[in-house]
């Protein structure tokens, strides 16, 4: 009987620990296909094509803090939400497009054409505030070898699957001159994160990706334009850290006999 209880107890502990691990993983998911290369430089000699099919040397384009989104323009899933999120958040940062930052969407699908890039640019500019400079939101294409070289330089992995691709949702932040300074993950962004990323890039400072850790204990207050402690989440984390180990100890310890209790 004691062995049965012990086995059940151990099974319960395993289940609890798996749940705790799963909760932590769900809170801070590791983006697939990204190898961060903070402090490295992208190859400035790469030549891409702009929306009119004209050659653009990457080094010439990177003259200001740049939010680089590697996407493909026919993407049926995360590429459009990612670009939509970027277009939305930059107008809430208080930064001046074309001076404080630029957006650069580069297709890693060599089937995407400059004509499609021009259509994408026109559609996105139409949804932004009047006067948003076209050169601050560019859509570039290139041959497979060129775009693969850029993807490898920033640690961005992708894999063809039929007519589409499996790839992560990430924005790589580049300093003027092409130094990688930060990664922004997901398909939604905080104005604070983007503003800080642009400021760090302007100074050429490469910093670890902290937004996923920061969001564990803080939430962004739109009205106050700053972070506020998320107390319910903090209490939940503390409860998890205290209760789970204690419960595991008590279960593994098992019921004590009368002789043990009298000692």
Secondary structure, DSSP 8 states (H G I E B T S, - for coil): -HHHHHHHHHHHHHHHHHHHHHHHHHHS---TTB---TT-B--TT-EEE-TTS-EEEHHHH-SS-EEEEEE-TT-SSHHHHHHHHHHHHHTTS---BTTTBEEEEEE--TT--HHHHHHHHHHHHHTS-TT--GGGEEEEB--HHHHHHHHHHHTB-EEEETTEEEE--EEEEE-TTSBEEEEEESS---HHHHHHHHHHHHHT------HHHHHHHEEEETTTTEEEE-HHHHHHHHHHHHHHHHHHHHHHH----HHHHH-
